[in-house]
Amino acid sequence: MTTTPQHAGPGVTKVPSGPGAPDTSTPQLPAQKSPFTQTITRLLPLSPALILLLLFLAGPIAYCAYIAFTDLQLTGQAHSSFVGFANFRTAFKDSEFLNAVWLTLVFTVLSSLIGQNTIGLALAALMQRASKPVRTLTGAIVITAWVLPEVVAGFLLYAFFRREGTLDAILVWLHLPSQNWLFTLPILAVSFANVWRGTAFSMLVYSAALNEIPKEITEAAEVDGASGWRRMWHITLPMIRRSIGTNLMLNTLQTLSVFGLIWVMTRGGPGNKSQTLPLYMYEQAFQNSMIGYATAVALLLLLVGSLFSVIYMRLLRTEV
């Protein structure tokens, strides 16, 4: 049996009702979740990782920040007390601390910003034009120095720079005057050691960046008569600017925390001529038993690293 529409009046159609009538009700939309519920739903899968970060990263950092404002000592003390900014004031009045800050900056600039960065870029550029056997041999030699443990590298460089070591033997063979490099120029010796050990990382970063530059661009510049230096300055460096900033940031943060290499070679000596901030903190914490003061110095070092990171991140944020 079919049902025909019934007319209720001119231009008006009456929709039939009954078991076979079409459903004309408005569809119900699903209830919208509140922003808080959506946030909880998104964070729920990340909760295990967040808990681990809070326990093993944020927790120790917060505890160290608290210790920096106390007079906690390693031995001979039953209870520690809150001393406010006394540790920081003591640090800035201590000539040894200021000397450690200066040597840390010198060590970072010489070995990281200048040494590893420049030599790594030069090696990467030269290896672009070298034959495959030369690239393989050079990469193996440089990377071998990088993968060596820091203590092993320190002993190797100590044997190279010490009195009557390898370097002095070479100078004597060349009829040049020799000297005790670890005594006369210790900060330069440890800076060279850090360059020798860490250049491989910069070389790998820049090799990957140079491989991403389209060959058509460099070939067009070469056809136009641009010299190698002009191509490097006006084409290569601007195109790998982000890789340069990333490499500088990572190298700087790693160099600021170098301890084992310098400790094995000089132990911060002679005197304090090669005592960077990590060695100064070790001396204050484990030789002078001043845990609170050493932790305050560690926070200052963390602040220096954060400032470098902010500068590099702002440089990376700028578009070419």
Salt bridges, closest charged atoms under 4 A:
none
